[in-house]
Amino acid sequence: MPNWNQISQDILSLFLHPNCPLCNRSAETVLCQNCQRQLEQCQLSPPQFEGKGGIAVVAWGEYGGLLKRAIAAFKYENYPQLARPLGSYLGKTWLTVSAPASTFLKPIVVPIPLHPEKQKQRGYNQAELIARSFCAVTGLPLKPQGLKRIKNTKALFGLTPEEREQTVAQAFIIGKGLKSGQTVLILDDIYTTGTTGHIAQMTLQQAGINVIGVAAIAASQR
């Protein structure tokens, strides 16, 4: 189903310079130059680290400062257009760290899904929008419904690692477009304890699907 809110904003941007969603100043693109510079200061170096269960993680930035504010605005304040610069940042990072292997290996990008009720409330899945921008930069194939969320989990913020594991357990099933033998890159907005990505990884691997790693806009720990 078309995202008419996004389409309307894209059409409007052809005629007007929209204000930056982070500071409300005039912006030539999605973000003003000042906020772009501040976001760049959040970039991780190096962007790769080993996550939960030994999985490879690639994250663009440190979850703090203006990047944390940007993700909050993106998810909770109805600024889906922020997916474009954020996904582009992550895509460029992926091309840097995956070369030259990316020339031969083209994993399918599978975003972490929202439960249908939560997605209806929000109007979009932030991970899917990031994935679309990410794939536009990297050229990787996207399966936005590769995973399906069947458990409407509560927010994981403030929970212990054990509580997170119990909350997310059996939250996913294989969705559309994936089959045994394929290779997948999981994509999410934030990588914190790694519980969500780990459960998604196990769900995919149990179906005979190879998971090469997780890509995220931000990580709170390395």
Salt bridges, closest charged atoms under 4 A:
ASP10 OD1 - ARG84 NH2 3.46
GLU28 OE1 - HIS17 NE2 3.50
GLU77 OE2 - ARG69 NH1 3.04
GLU128 OE2 - ARG132 NH2 2.87
GLU165 OE1 - LYS52 NZ 3.58
ASP189 OD2 - LYS75 NZ 3.00
